[in-house]
Amino acid sequence: MSWYMSSYVQILFNIIYIMRTNIESDRIRRFMGIVDLVADGP
């Protein structure tokens, strides 16, 4: 029982970690896009 619970928690942490890194990478990509726009602009 405890082994099943721990593996479930591990999978849950992996999903949260992947989602968090995806959100952060998307934010970084958007920030880089803004930097590119500013660099291209004036």
N, C-alpha and C positions, 0 to 999 in steps of 0.2 A: 504493500500500500504506500509506504513512504517513498519507495523507489519510483512508483508511478507518479506520485505527486511532484517529486523533485524534477523528473523529466518534463512534466507538464509545465512547471514553473520555468524551467530552462528554455523551453520552446517559446513561452510567453515573453520572456526577457529578450530572446533573439528577435521576435517579431517587433517588439517595442524599439529595440536598438536599430533594426533595419529601417523602420518607419521614421525614427528620429534622424538618422543619417540622410535619408532621402529628402526630408523636409529641409535639413540644413544645406544640402547640396543644391536644392532648388533655390533657396534663398541666396546662396553664394552666386549661382548662375545668374539670377535676376540682378544682383548687385553688380556683377561684371558687365551685364548688358547695359546698365545705367552708366557705368564708367565708360563703356565704348561709345554710348550716345554723347556723353559730355566731351570725350576726346574728339569725336567726329565733328561736333557742332560748330562752335565759333572759331 
